[in-house]
Amino acid sequence: MDSGTHYGEGVAPYIGLGWSTGFDKERGLSFNGDLGVLYKSAPTLSFEVDCASGVSQTDCAHIKSSAQAEQDSRQLDDSLLRLLQFYPVVNMGLSYKF
């Protein structure tokens, strides 16, 4: 049985606003930061069952129906899935220009 949460493949767009206190300095210590949001496609949950050769057809059917029931019981609410598509990003740093 293969189970888990799989995320869509591809590009994950990001939008943010960054700043630095040392951008115009020739040298010295500076602080920098970034606030933004990362977008990722909605997660999906799937259970797949492949029965071994030694398992009877009746047992295999029972296992497959149990896996389907488990998948159905774990489906997330659509509004929660839409919320899980956005990830906040906070980045803070310290740098020194020589």
Buried (B, 14 or more C-beta within 10 A) or exposed (E): EEEEEEEEEEEEEEEBEEEBEBEEEEEEEBEBBBEBEBEBBBBEBEBEBEBEEEEEEEEBEEBBEEBEEEBEEEEBEEEEBEEBBEEEEEEEEEEEEE
